[in-house]
Amino acid sequence: MTNAMYTLPKAELHLHIEGTLEPEMVFALAERNGMELPFASVDDIRSRLDFTSLQPFLDLYFECGAVLRTQQDFHDLAAAYLTRAHEQGLRHVEMFFDPQGHTARGVPVDAVIDGLLSALAEAHEEWGITGGLIMCFLRDLPVESAFALLDSVAHRVDDLIGVGLDSTEVGYPPELFEQVYAHARGLGLHAVAHAGEEGGPEYVSGSLDLLKVERVDHGIRSLEDPELVERLRAAQVPMTVCPLSTVRLAGVPTMADHPLPRMIEAGLLVTINSDDPSYFGGYVGDNYLAIQQTFGYDNLAMAGFALNSVTASFASDARKDELREEIAAWGKKHG
């Protein structure tokens, strides 16, 4: 019998598509592209998934991501994610991607975008999944690189939802990217950013004040600043929390130590997401299930997280209404 957390309709707002690259696909794409890998086997990759901090994860993430070379590769990557997430209740996804990690290897940004969009179009036709792409800047690269990337896609901003900011947080504060984000907003793109995962609450405040973000990705260290918490609560700024990720990256010792209950008690608008599921042990429904099993939330409370994911999304009002109705119907059946 399928667990109810996998049938609960939901949106995913914090998902790095490169972080869905399963070890089997790493080897399949390497063979297709005639590449040698620095890994002996699928099990060799899996043996490296015991992270102690963010940087060892990022090192492995970019090593594996090097197999992505063609438009077909990016299509296949996204199609595999969408198939798996659909089986866990996905209805809408706002997918992060990291073009700088690919253009540095000579992959055209248009090949990345077109491959991902083609998979999204197929998922919409087959399952009705909606969503789109959020282009992320790698914050540990020179700011000039971010400007160049933005200029390179300015002609096709209609193919994007917004921009984000990811990779190593500490040492790369949001103020570095203030003008990049101003340019992106001028192009009509939404703005989100990773903040308060590695970095302290000042990274969250800076993202709000300088980057004018509409959502905070992670944001768990906001709890260290009561004034910031009140600001986030009053404005109902969405927080895209990734429970399994935070545990795997040693942000907290165990799931029971996760600050999610304190965030809820503080009145914050929290969503549940998978981040980089192939590296962190679970897709979006797995994260919902882990939260329910750890903290004992009933099905109606879990439906509340799904409703938050819809509210926090950049979907159209009409699509949000559809999803809310679907979640309400699920609640009547499973509440």
TIGU-613266 format. One record per residue (C-alpha): y negated, x negated, z negated; residue number from 1; residue in one letter. Coordinates in nm, 4 decimals, always signed. Layout:
BEGIN
v: Y, u: X, w: Z, nr: NUM, rest: A
...
***
This chain:
BEGIN
v: +0.0000, u: +0.0000, w: +0.0000, nr: 1, rest: M
v: -0.3423, u: -0.1367, w: +0.1003, nr: 2, rest: T
v: -0.5720, u: -0.2107, w: -0.1913, nr: 3, rest: N
v: -0.8755, u: +0.0181, w: -0.2013, nr: 4, rest: A
v: -1.1127, u: -0.2806, w: -0.1879, nr: 5, rest: M
v: -0.9880, u: -0.3498, w: +0.1639, nr: 6, rest: Y
v: -1.0587, u: +0.0042, w: +0.2831, nr: 7, rest: T
v: -1.4016, u: +0.0311, w: +0.1181, nr: 8, rest: L
v: -1.6571, u: +0.0305, w: +0.4044, nr: 9, rest: P
v: -1.8965, u: -0.2589, w: +0.3606, nr: 10, rest: K
v: -2.1512, u: -0.4895, w: +0.5199, nr: 11, rest: A
v: -2.1365, u: -0.8680, w: +0.4958, nr: 12, rest: E
v: -2.4700, u: -1.0468, w: +0.4803, nr: 13, rest: L
v: -2.3751, u: -1.4008, w: +0.3768, nr: 14, rest: H
v: -2.1123, u: -1.5339, w: +0.6159, nr: 15, rest: L
v: -2.1203, u: -1.8702, w: +0.7918, nr: 16, rest: H
v: -1.9153, u: -1.8237, w: +1.1048, nr: 17, rest: I
v: -1.8244, u: -2.1942, w: +1.1120, nr: 18, rest: E
v: -1.6873, u: -2.1389, w: +0.7616, nr: 19, rest: G
v: -1.4237, u: -1.9015, w: +0.8998, nr: 20, rest: T
v: -1.2554, u: -2.1814, w: +1.0947, nr: 21, rest: L
v: -0.8992, u: -2.1726, w: +0.9653, nr: 22, rest: E
v: -0.6966, u: -2.4989, w: +0.9707, nr: 23, rest: P
v: -0.4601, u: -2.3630, w: +1.2363, nr: 24, rest: E
v: -0.7557, u: -2.2973, w: +1.4676, nr: 25, rest: M
v: -0.8925, u: -2.6461, w: +1.4018, nr: 26, rest: V
v: -0.5740, u: -2.7906, w: +1.5494, nr: 27, rest: F
v: -0.5558, u: -2.5353, w: +1.8321, nr: 28, rest: A
v: -0.9125, u: -2.6040, w: +1.9475, nr: 29, rest: L
v: -0.8678, u: -2.9794, w: +1.9134, nr: 30, rest: A
v: -0.5676, u: -2.9599, w: +2.1449, nr: 31, rest: E
v: -0.7534, u: -2.7373, w: +2.3905, nr: 32, rest: R
v: -1.0494, u: -2.9773, w: +2.3977, nr: 33, rest: N
v: -0.8418, u: -3.2960, w: +2.4074, nr: 34, rest: G
v: -0.9665, u: -3.4254, w: +2.0736, nr: 35, rest: M
v: -0.8079, u: -3.6427, w: +1.8089, nr: 36, rest: E
v: -0.8499, u: -3.5209, w: +1.4516, nr: 37, rest: L
v: -0.8952, u: -3.7180, w: +1.1287, nr: 38, rest: P
v: -0.6312, u: -3.4934, w: +0.9704, nr: 39, rest: F
v: -0.2555, u: -3.5394, w: +0.9789, nr: 40, rest: A
v: -0.1719, u: -3.1683, w: +0.9622, nr: 41, rest: S
v: -0.2823, u: -2.8195, w: +0.8634, nr: 42, rest: V
v: -0.1557, u: -2.8934, w: +0.5148, nr: 43, rest: D
v: -0.3679, u: -3.2081, w: +0.5080, nr: 44, rest: D
v: -0.6805, u: -2.9956, w: +0.5568, nr: 45, rest: I
v: -0.5689, u: -2.7502, w: +0.2918, nr: 46, rest: R
v: -0.5106, u: -3.0351, w: +0.0478, nr: 47, rest: S
v: -0.8821, u: -3.1158, w: +0.0691, nr: 48, rest: R
v: -1.0042, u: -2.7723, w: -0.0389, nr: 49, rest: L
v: -1.0275, u: -2.8603, w: -0.4082, nr: 50, rest: D
v: -1.4028, u: -2.9220, w: -0.4193, nr: 51, rest: F
v: -1.6022, u: -3.0529, w: -0.7144, nr: 52, rest: T
v: -1.9465, u: -2.9892, w: -0.5665, nr: 53, rest: S
v: -2.1234, u: -2.8787, w: -0.2500, nr: 54, rest: L
v: -2.1278, u: -3.2143, w: -0.0660, nr: 55, rest: Q
v: -1.7480, u: -3.2708, w: -0.0334, nr: 56, rest: P
v: -1.7229, u: -2.9197, w: +0.1106, nr: 57, rest: F
v: -2.0020, u: -2.9876, w: +0.3613, nr: 58, rest: L
v: -1.8356, u: -3.3113, w: +0.4707, nr: 59, rest: D
v: -1.5102, u: -3.1284, w: +0.5492, nr: 60, rest: L
v: -1.6987, u: -2.8330, w: +0.7026, nr: 61, rest: Y
v: -1.8696, u: -3.0534, w: +0.9611, nr: 62, rest: F
v: -1.5560, u: -3.2596, w: +1.0286, nr: 63, rest: E
v: -1.3635, u: -2.9449, w: +1.1162, nr: 64, rest: C
v: -1.6550, u: -2.7865, w: +1.3022, nr: 65, rest: G
v: -1.6589, u: -3.0735, w: +1.5503, nr: 66, rest: A
v: -1.3737, u: -2.9036, w: +1.7411, nr: 67, rest: V
v: -1.6124, u: -2.6253, w: +1.8499, nr: 68, rest: L
v: -1.7243, u: -2.7331, w: +2.1965, nr: 69, rest: R
v: -1.7392, u: -2.4423, w: +2.4406, nr: 70, rest: T
v: -1.8606, u: -2.0859, w: +2.4656, nr: 71, rest: Q
v: -1.4963, u: -1.9750, w: +2.4557, nr: 72, rest: Q
v: -1.4422, u: -2.1671, w: +2.1319, nr: 73, rest: D
v: -1.7266, u: -1.9813, w: +1.9613, nr: 74, rest: F
v: -1.6036, u: -1.6498, w: +2.0980, nr: 75, rest: H
v: -1.2536, u: -1.7132, w: +1.9656, nr: 76, rest: D
v: -1.3857, u: -1.8236, w: +1.6271, nr: 77, rest: L
v: -1.5943, u: -1.5086, w: +1.5817, nr: 78, rest: A
v: -1.3228, u: -1.2813, w: +1.7218, nr: 79, rest: A
v: -1.0739, u: -1.4154, w: +1.4665, nr: 80, rest: A
v: -1.3206, u: -1.3563, w: +1.1812, nr: 81, rest: Y
v: -1.4075, u: -1.0061, w: +1.2989, nr: 82, rest: L
v: -1.0415, u: -0.9095, w: +1.3288, nr: 83, rest: T
v: -0.9664, u: -1.0288, w: +0.9771, nr: 84, rest: R
v: -1.2809, u: -0.8824, w: +0.8210, nr: 85, rest: A
v: -1.2239, u: -0.5486, w: +0.9970, nr: 86, rest: H
v: -0.8911, u: -0.5318, w: +0.8153, nr: 87, rest: E
v: -1.0883, u: -0.5690, w: +0.4897, nr: 88, rest: Q
v: -1.3360, u: -0.2878, w: +0.5537, nr: 89, rest: G
v: -1.6120, u: -0.4628, w: +0.7464, nr: 90, rest: L
v: -1.8516, u: -0.2246, w: +0.9218, nr: 91, rest: R
v: -2.1613, u: -0.4421, w: +0.9709, nr: 92, rest: H
v: -2.2143, u: -0.8204, w: +0.9668, nr: 93, rest: V
v: -2.5216, u: -1.0422, w: +0.9827, nr: 94, rest: E
v: -2.3577, u: -1.3665, w: +1.0812, nr: 95, rest: M
v: -2.5025, u: -1.7098, w: +0.9999, nr: 96, rest: F
v: -2.4559, u: -1.9927, w: +1.2490, nr: 97, rest: F
v: -2.5680, u: -2.3588, w: +1.2437, nr: 98, rest: D
v: -2.6724, u: -2.4645, w: +1.5960, nr: 99, rest: P
v: -2.8004, u: -2.8087, w: +1.4925, nr: 100, rest: Q
v: -2.4490, u: -2.9039, w: +1.3912, nr: 101, rest: G
v: -2.3404, u: -2.8344, w: +1.7499, nr: 102, rest: H
v: -2.6371, u: -2.9352, w: +1.9657, nr: 103, rest: T
v: -2.6195, u: -3.2819, w: +1.8046, nr: 104, rest: A
v: -2.2754, u: -3.3105, w: +1.9703, nr: 105, rest: R
v: -2.4091, u: -3.2016, w: +2.3084, nr: 106, rest: G
v: -2.3127, u: -2.8347, w: +2.2842, nr: 107, rest: V
v: -2.5823, u: -2.6138, w: +2.4439, nr: 108, rest: P
v: -2.7305, u: -2.3639, w: +2.1996, nr: 109, rest: V
v: -2.6860, u: -2.0900, w: +2.4615, nr: 110, rest: D
v: -2.3091, u: -2.1527, w: +2.4634, nr: 111, rest: A
v: -2.3013, u: -2.0999, w: +2.0872, nr: 112, rest: V
v: -2.5067, u: -1.7812, w: +2.0963, nr: 113, rest: I
v: -2.3321, u: -1.6316, w: +2.3995, nr: 114, rest: D
v: -1.9861, u: -1.6989, w: +2.2588, nr: 115, rest: G
v: -2.0661, u: -1.5352, w: +1.9270, nr: 116, rest: L
v: -2.2427, u: -1.2379, w: +2.0859, nr: 117, rest: L
v: -1.9525, u: -1.1681, w: +2.3199, nr: 118, rest: S
v: -1.7143, u: -1.1415, w: +2.0232, nr: 119, rest: A
v: -1.9567, u: -0.9131, w: +1.8400, nr: 120, rest: L
v: -1.9825, u: -0.6918, w: +2.1483, nr: 121, rest: A
v: -1.6034, u: -0.6628, w: +2.1684, nr: 122, rest: E
v: -1.5804, u: -0.5768, w: +1.7970, nr: 123, rest: A
v: -1.8433, u: -0.3093, w: +1.8400, nr: 124, rest: H
v: -1.6571, u: -0.1573, w: +2.1330, nr: 125, rest: E
v: -1.3175, u: -0.1693, w: +1.9613, nr: 126, rest: E
v: -1.4036, u: -0.0890, w: +1.5985, nr: 127, rest: W
v: -1.7683, u: +0.0166, w: +1.5909, nr: 128, rest: G
v: -1.8743, u: -0.2932, w: +1.3954, nr: 129, rest: I
v: -2.2488, u: -0.3550, w: +1.4188, nr: 130, rest: T
v: -2.4617, u: -0.6549, w: +1.3351, nr: 131, rest: G
v: -2.5858, u: -0.9749, w: +1.4898, nr: 132, rest: G
v: -2.6812, u: -1.3375, w: +1.4374, nr: 133, rest: L
v: -2.8974, u: -1.5228, w: +1.1875, nr: 134, rest: I
v: -2.9768, u: -1.8728, w: +1.3065, nr: 135, rest: M
v: -2.9809, u: -2.1219, w: +1.0186, nr: 136, rest: C
v: -3.1717, u: -2.4479, w: +0.9923, nr: 137, rest: F
v: -2.9923, u: -2.7400, w: +0.8278, nr: 138, rest: L
v: -3.2371, u: -2.8273, w: +0.5541, nr: 139, rest: R
v: -3.1247, u: -3.1920, w: +0.5231, nr: 140, rest: D
v: -3.2285, u: -3.2650, w: +0.8825, nr: 141, rest: L
v: -3.5885, u: -3.3482, w: +0.9796, nr: 142, rest: P
v: -3.8201, u: -3.0491, w: +0.9935, nr: 143, rest: V
v: -3.9074, u: -3.1481, w: +1.3496, nr: 144, rest: E
v: -3.5482, u: -3.0692, w: +1.4432, nr: 145, rest: S
v: -3.5889, u: -2.7160, w: +1.3089, nr: 146, rest: A
v: -3.9057, u: -2.6670, w: +1.5136, nr: 147, rest: F
v: -3.7282, u: -2.7943, w: +1.8251, nr: 148, rest: A
v: -3.4376, u: -2.5590, w: +1.7680, nr: 149, rest: L
v: -3.6678, u: -2.2618, w: +1.7239, nr: 150, rest: L
v: -3.8569, u: -2.3487, w: +2.0410, nr: 151, rest: D
v: -3.5274, u: -2.3800, w: +2.2299, nr: 152, rest: S
v: -3.4325, u: -2.0189, w: +2.1517, nr: 153, rest: V
v: -3.7789, u: -1.8613, w: +2.1659, nr: 154, rest: A
v: -3.6981, u: -1.7089, w: +2.5038, nr: 155, rest: H
v: -3.4086, u: -1.5124, w: +2.3574, nr: 156, rest: R
v: -3.5237, u: -1.4036, w: +2.0128, nr: 157, rest: V
v: -3.4074, u: -1.0531, w: +2.1010, nr: 158, rest: D
v: -3.0529, u: -1.1901, w: +2.0698, nr: 159, rest: D
v: -3.1149, u: -1.2900, w: +1.7074, nr: 160, rest: L
v: -3.1749, u: -1.0969, w: +1.3845, nr: 161, rest: I
v: -3.3493, u: -1.3690, w: +1.1918, nr: 162, rest: G
v: -3.3504, u: -1.7228, w: +1.0578, nr: 163, rest: V
v: -3.1920, u: -1.8791, w: +0.7499, nr: 164, rest: G
v: -3.1856, u: -2.2105, w: +0.5653, nr: 165, rest: L
v: -2.8658, u: -2.3756, w: +0.4461, nr: 166, rest: D
v: -2.6789, u: -2.7027, w: +0.3797, nr: 167, rest: S
v: -2.7687, u: -2.9431, w: +0.0964, nr: 168, rest: T
v: -3.0257, u: -2.7710, w: -0.1237, nr: 169, rest: E
v: -3.1381, u: -3.0225, w: -0.3853, nr: 170, rest: V
v: -3.4043, u: -3.2578, w: -0.2514, nr: 171, rest: G
v: -3.4965, u: -3.0289, w: +0.0378, nr: 172, rest: Y
v: -3.7266, u: -2.7661, w: -0.1160, nr: 173, rest: P
v: -3.8496, u: -2.4614, w: +0.0737, nr: 174, rest: P
v: -4.2037, u: -2.5962, w: +0.1132, nr: 175, rest: E
v: -4.0740, u: -2.8367, w: +0.3785, nr: 176, rest: L
v: -4.0018, u: -2.5392, w: +0.6044, nr: 177, rest: F
v: -4.3084, u: -2.3232, w: +0.5412, nr: 178, rest: E
v: -4.4531, u: -2.3675, w: +0.8898, nr: 179, rest: Q
v: -4.1139, u: -2.3309, w: +1.0603, nr: 180, rest: V
v: -4.0674, u: -1.9949, w: +0.8897, nr: 181, rest: Y
v: -4.4216, u: -1.8874, w: +0.9755, nr: 182, rest: A
v: -4.3407, u: -1.9603, w: +1.3408, nr: 183, rest: H
v: -4.0117, u: -1.7674, w: +1.3175, nr: 184, rest: A
v: -4.1787, u: -1.4651, w: +1.1613, nr: 185, rest: R
v: -4.4396, u: -1.4821, w: +1.4351, nr: 186, rest: G
v: -4.1560, u: -1.4447, w: +1.6847, nr: 187, rest: L
v: -4.0526, u: -1.1250, w: +1.5068, nr: 188, rest: G
v: -3.7490, u: -1.2663, w: +1.3269, nr: 189, rest: L
v: -3.6365, u: -1.1694, w: +0.9769, nr: 190, rest: H
v: -3.6334, u: -1.4428, w: +0.7126, nr: 191, rest: A
v: -3.3633, u: -1.5304, w: +0.4576, nr: 192, rest: V
v: -3.2777, u: -1.8582, w: +0.2824, nr: 193, rest: A
v: -3.0219, u: -2.0186, w: +0.0544, nr: 194, rest: H
v: -3.1878, u: -2.0785, w: -0.2808, nr: 195, rest: A
v: -3.0823, u: -2.1089, w: -0.6422, nr: 196, rest: G
v: -2.7259, u: -2.2191, w: -0.5703, nr: 197, rest: E
v: -2.7545, u: -2.5947, w: -0.6318, nr: 198, rest: E
v: -3.1293, u: -2.5920, w: -0.6843, nr: 199, rest: G
v: -3.3062, u: -2.4363, w: -0.9801, nr: 200, rest: G
v: -3.5048, u: -2.1127, w: -0.9916, nr: 201, rest: P
v: -3.8075, u: -2.2895, w: -0.8437, nr: 202, rest: E
v: -3.6206, u: -2.2971, w: -0.5111, nr: 203, rest: Y
v: -3.6000, u: -1.9170, w: -0.5259, nr: 204, rest: V
v: -3.9663, u: -1.8767, w: -0.6153, nr: 205, rest: S
v: -4.0642, u: -2.1163, w: -0.3390, nr: 206, rest: G
v: -3.8553, u: -1.9288, w: -0.0853, nr: 207, rest: S
v: -4.0260, u: -1.6036, w: -0.1806, nr: 208, rest: L
v: -4.3778, u: -1.7455, w: -0.1912, nr: 209, rest: D
v: -4.3737, u: -1.9899, w: +0.0999, nr: 210, rest: L
v: -4.0994, u: -1.8759, w: +0.3346, nr: 211, rest: L
v: -4.1603, u: -1.5034, w: +0.2682, nr: 212, rest: K
v: -3.7872, u: -1.4396, w: +0.2632, nr: 213, rest: V
v: -3.6602, u: -1.0824, w: +0.2586, nr: 214, rest: E
v: -3.3261, u: -1.1785, w: +0.0977, nr: 215, rest: R
v: -3.2158, u: -1.4632, w: -0.1268, nr: 216, rest: V
v: -2.8781, u: -1.6157, w: -0.0431, nr: 217, rest: D
v: -2.6868, u: -1.6967, w: -0.3631, nr: 218, rest: H
v: -2.9804, u: -1.7015, w: -0.6072, nr: 219, rest: G
v: -2.7614, u: -1.7178, w: -0.9176, nr: 220, rest: I
v: -2.9803, u: -1.9745, w: -1.0933, nr: 221, rest: R
v: -3.2672, u: -1.7248, w: -1.0886, nr: 222, rest: S
v: -3.1326, u: -1.6114, w: -1.4255, nr: 223, rest: L
v: -3.2745, u: -1.9288, w: -1.5807, nr: 224, rest: E
v: -3.6301, u: -1.7942, w: -1.5326, nr: 225, rest: D
v: -3.6991, u: -1.4544, w: -1.6977, nr: 226, rest: P
v: -4.0268, u: -1.4073, w: -1.5096, nr: 227, rest: E
v: -3.8501, u: -1.4648, w: -1.1787, nr: 228, rest: L
v: -3.5752, u: -1.2218, w: -1.2751, nr: 229, rest: V
v: -3.8362, u: -0.9548, w: -1.3467, nr: 230, rest: E
v: -4.0027, u: -1.0246, w: -1.0134, nr: 231, rest: R
v: -3.6734, u: -0.9938, w: -0.8269, nr: 232, rest: L
v: -3.5884, u: -0.6753, w: -1.0167, nr: 233, rest: R
v: -3.9255, u: -0.5099, w: -0.9618, nr: 234, rest: A
v: -3.9263, u: -0.5836, w: -0.5882, nr: 235, rest: A
v: -3.5509, u: -0.5229, w: -0.5513, nr: 236, rest: Q
v: -3.5134, u: -0.8408, w: -0.3491, nr: 237, rest: V
v: -3.1506, u: -0.8502, w: -0.2321, nr: 238, rest: P
v: -2.9285, u: -1.1328, w: -0.3564, nr: 239, rest: M
v: -2.6262, u: -1.2230, w: -0.1433, nr: 240, rest: T
v: -2.3769, u: -1.3424, w: -0.4053, nr: 241, rest: V
v: -2.0532, u: -1.5152, w: -0.3006, nr: 242, rest: C
v: -1.8144, u: -1.5098, w: -0.5993, nr: 243, rest: P
v: -1.5152, u: -1.7091, w: -0.4708, nr: 244, rest: L
v: -1.7510, u: -1.9671, w: -0.3220, nr: 245, rest: S
v: -1.9322, u: -2.0262, w: -0.6495, nr: 246, rest: T
v: -1.6044, u: -2.0839, w: -0.8319, nr: 247, rest: V
v: -1.4604, u: -2.3112, w: -0.5600, nr: 248, rest: R
v: -1.7776, u: -2.5242, w: -0.5562, nr: 249, rest: L
v: -1.7671, u: -2.5574, w: -0.9357, nr: 250, rest: A
v: -2.0878, u: -2.3609, w: -0.9838, nr: 251, rest: G
v: -1.8997, u: -2.1886, w: -1.2653, nr: 252, rest: V
v: -1.5660, u: -2.2912, w: -1.4223, nr: 253, rest: P
v: -1.3845, u: -1.9625, w: -1.3584, nr: 254, rest: T
v: -1.4496, u: -1.6196, w: -1.2110, nr: 255, rest: M
v: -1.4869, u: -1.4829, w: -1.5636, nr: 256, rest: A
v: -1.7877, u: -1.7146, w: -1.6040, nr: 257, rest: D
v: -1.9622, u: -1.5823, w: -1.2934, nr: 258, rest: H
v: -2.3119, u: -1.4473, w: -1.3702, nr: 259, rest: P
v: -2.2644, u: -1.1308, w: -1.1632, nr: 260, rest: L
v: -2.2470, u: -0.8977, w: -1.4683, nr: 261, rest: P
v: -2.5684, u: -1.0463, w: -1.6075, nr: 262, rest: R
v: -2.7368, u: -1.0013, w: -1.2705, nr: 263, rest: M
v: -2.6331, u: -0.6356, w: -1.2670, nr: 264, rest: I
v: -2.7471, u: -0.5843, w: -1.6263, nr: 265, rest: E
v: -3.0844, u: -0.7336, w: -1.5302, nr: 266, rest: A
v: -3.1246, u: -0.4683, w: -1.2608, nr: 267, rest: G
v: -3.0998, u: -0.7028, w: -0.9622, nr: 268, rest: L
v: -2.9930, u: -0.5811, w: -0.6187, nr: 269, rest: L
v: -2.6699, u: -0.7750, w: -0.5692, nr: 270, rest: V
v: -2.4354, u: -0.7803, w: -0.2706, nr: 271, rest: T
v: -2.0866, u: -0.9354, w: -0.2498, nr: 272, rest: I
v: -1.9995, u: -1.1685, w: +0.0370, nr: 273, rest: N
v: -1.7521, u: -1.4397, w: +0.1360, nr: 274, rest: S
v: -1.9765, u: -1.7327, w: +0.2440, nr: 275, rest: D
v: -1.7171, u: -1.9686, w: +0.4026, nr: 276, rest: D
v: -1.3901, u: -1.7805, w: +0.3556, nr: 277, rest: P
v: -1.1491, u: -2.0260, w: +0.5148, nr: 278, rest: S
v: -1.2655, u: -2.2917, w: +0.2670, nr: 279, rest: Y
v: -1.3123, u: -2.0781, w: -0.0441, nr: 280, rest: F
v: -0.9973, u: -1.8712, w: -0.0583, nr: 281, rest: G
v: -1.0915, u: -1.5260, w: +0.0606, nr: 282, rest: G
v: -1.2695, u: -1.2956, w: +0.3028, nr: 283, rest: Y
v: -1.5113, u: -1.0206, w: +0.2044, nr: 284, rest: V
v: -1.2535, u: -0.7729, w: +0.0739, nr: 285, rest: G
v: -1.0879, u: -1.0522, w: -0.1239, nr: 286, rest: D
v: -1.4199, u: -1.1177, w: -0.2966, nr: 287, rest: N
v: -1.4571, u: -0.7493, w: -0.3853, nr: 288, rest: Y
v: -1.1039, u: -0.7487, w: -0.5235, nr: 289, rest: L
v: -1.1620, u: -1.0650, w: -0.7289, nr: 290, rest: A
v: -1.4708, u: -0.9103, w: -0.8873, nr: 291, rest: I
v: -1.2947, u: -0.5850, w: -0.9669, nr: 292, rest: Q
v: -0.9920, u: -0.7574, w: -1.1161, nr: 293, rest: Q
v: -1.2038, u: -0.9964, w: -1.3225, nr: 294, rest: T
v: -1.4648, u: -0.7604, w: -1.4622, nr: 295, rest: F
v: -1.2851, u: -0.4268, w: -1.4534, nr: 296, rest: G
v: -1.5402, u: -0.2366, w: -1.2460, nr: 297, rest: Y
v: -1.4039, u: +0.0996, w: -1.1331, nr: 298, rest: D
v: -1.3947, u: +0.2052, w: -0.7696, nr: 299, rest: N
v: -1.7256, u: +0.3906, w: -0.7874, nr: 300, rest: L
v: -1.8964, u: +0.0810, w: -0.9245, nr: 301, rest: A
v: -1.7488, u: -0.1204, w: -0.6405, nr: 302, rest: M
v: -1.8751, u: +0.1395, w: -0.3951, nr: 303, rest: A
v: -2.2167, u: +0.0694, w: -0.5454, nr: 304, rest: G
v: -2.1891, u: -0.2923, w: -0.4298, nr: 305, rest: F
v: -2.1021, u: -0.1683, w: -0.0813, nr: 306, rest: A
v: -2.4063, u: +0.0598, w: -0.0854, nr: 307, rest: L
v: -2.6179, u: -0.2388, w: -0.1895, nr: 308, rest: N
v: -2.4870, u: -0.4300, w: +0.1101, nr: 309, rest: S
v: -2.6055, u: -0.1515, w: +0.3381, nr: 310, rest: V
v: -2.9446, u: -0.1235, w: +0.1689, nr: 311, rest: T
v: -2.9962, u: -0.5002, w: +0.1914, nr: 312, rest: A
v: -2.8994, u: -0.5208, w: +0.5593, nr: 313, rest: S
v: -3.1313, u: -0.5309, w: +0.8574, nr: 314, rest: F
v: -2.9410, u: -0.2455, w: +1.0241, nr: 315, rest: A
v: -3.1329, u: +0.0471, w: +1.1666, nr: 316, rest: S
v: -3.2082, u: +0.3386, w: +0.9384, nr: 317, rest: D
v: -2.9708, u: +0.5545, w: +1.1407, nr: 318, rest: A
v: -2.6888, u: +0.3020, w: +1.1008, nr: 319, rest: R
v: -2.7577, u: +0.2733, w: +0.7281, nr: 320, rest: K
v: -2.7297, u: +0.6510, w: +0.6944, nr: 321, rest: D
v: -2.3947, u: +0.6464, w: +0.8765, nr: 322, rest: E
v: -2.2574, u: +0.3762, w: +0.6505, nr: 323, rest: L
v: -2.3815, u: +0.5450, w: +0.3332, nr: 324, rest: R
v: -2.2047, u: +0.8638, w: +0.4354, nr: 325, rest: E
v: -1.8849, u: +0.6698, w: +0.5020, nr: 326, rest: E
v: -1.9031, u: +0.4978, w: +0.1631, nr: 327, rest: I
v: -1.9711, u: +0.8299, w: -0.0090, nr: 328, rest: A
v: -1.6628, u: +0.9796, w: +0.1560, nr: 329, rest: A
v: -1.4574, u: +0.6797, w: +0.0404, nr: 330, rest: W
v: -1.5916, u: +0.7309, w: -0.3119, nr: 331, rest: G
v: -1.4814, u: +1.0939, w: -0.3168, nr: 332, rest: K
v: -1.1327, u: +0.9894, w: -0.2149, nr: 333, rest: K
v: -1.0967, u: +0.6863, w: -0.4448, nr: 334, rest: H
v: -1.3340, u: +0.7589, w: -0.7339, nr: 335, rest: G
***
